[in-house]
Amino acid sequence: MIRKRDGKKRDVRKAGKRKTRWPERIAARIYRHPLLGKRLRGDTDTRESLKDLYPGQDPQQVFASFQVRKLAKRVRLAAVLLPVIAALAGLDYWNFQNREVSSLARRQEGGGSYQVELDAQSEDGEKEPFSVAVKEKKYGQDQVRELFEKAKEELEQEYLGENSTPDRIEYPLSLPDSAQDGLVEVSWSFDNYDVLNPDGTIREENTDPEGTIVQLAADLSYREEEAREVFPVRVFPPVKDAEEAFRSGVEGALVQADLESEEEGQLLLPAQTDDGTVVWIRKPQAYALKAGFVLLALLAFLSYESGQDLKRKREERDRQLLFDYPLLVSKLSLLLGAGMTVNGAWNRIVQEAVKQERRYLYEEMLVTSRQVADGESGLSAYRKFGERCRLRQYRKLSSLLVQNLKLGSAELGKLLGQEARESFEERKALARQRGEEAGTKLLGPMMAYLVIVMVIVMVPGFFSFLAF
């Protein structure tokens, strides 16, 4: 049985008997591989951090165990995501093999509409992207809606679009599908679809240069009532390039096909326009590629988080050592004043610490005691103690102990007492600093709460002012 840092006990014999899981086995093989594990084995920063965090243990074993555990997390993540990526790759392959489509399935009534990204390809190989809206399947006639007189006035101001007068239409018409903030539905129809497409764009090839008169009919509906308003316009040819003409023709054919197959289970995509044939091709979605990027991002995050975790543990170790330093110096001063030797006082502190919760300082002291017990000189052991702790205070303590062993200074107890008083003052300053840091961290949430309170108080007053 051994005691962990949290004071709890666990049976290492049972833990050693448990079988290694397959991610750990794979990670161990990767770690031992001459090429794949070369970078992991050469991570000197992690090696030094673990050496500080786990004193007294085999550095090589601790380092290897840590790297294998870290790599095992990535193996588990890859094991979860790789089948998903493979399935998405199969979906990408199926979409690639079935790119040409002639119809799109409609949803049943109440299922709503959805958008499909397609490319319309001409006979010459030119492609134009389209976002095709596939409306839900309709059964029977639409319910009628009530007619508003104000809707007519609103439409009169909007339907001309960029045109200044209905007597000369040279730009596409703006045909809204609703009025009065959506309360009134509007359906447009023309007496001459050869001149205008259903979306209000002009078909140049069928338009007379002298102008063609077209009757626009707007069917307004609301609940049980309906009405029709007619707007006569004179349409002239617009100036368009070949690309715009192709797009306009496909859009018109697409809208017409949608109207003709409204009550069918499939939206039949138009294969022919006035300019020629059209081939519809699904746009590649690259699901596997996107999922692969997600996997790489998660692996990078795991690697970053692992490094940050080690950094946080080292910072916590330094804070803990600084916090325990005054107590160590005070105990040494007291025991030396009672007539004990340096080694005796050191071992006495270690023996008392073993019965308590383990801390980094006492682990380092235990390592030093074992080095002396194994025959190493006290000069070397105490010097190594200061080097392992790395902090200025412990280097100073190490120098005092080494000097005492070399010269036999009788003033060591006095020097340690003075050091204890100074270290307690430093501990108080450190506590004040940490309190200020905690207050600074609380400033962000306090400001957020302040903004929320200001919004709650000011927004109702602002709207009341506008209403007034």
Order of alpha helices (4+ residues) and beta strands (2+ residues): beta-beta-alpha-alpha-alpha-alpha-alpha-beta-beta-beta-alpha-beta-beta-beta-beta-alpha-beta-beta-beta-beta-alpha-alpha-alpha-alpha-alpha-alpha
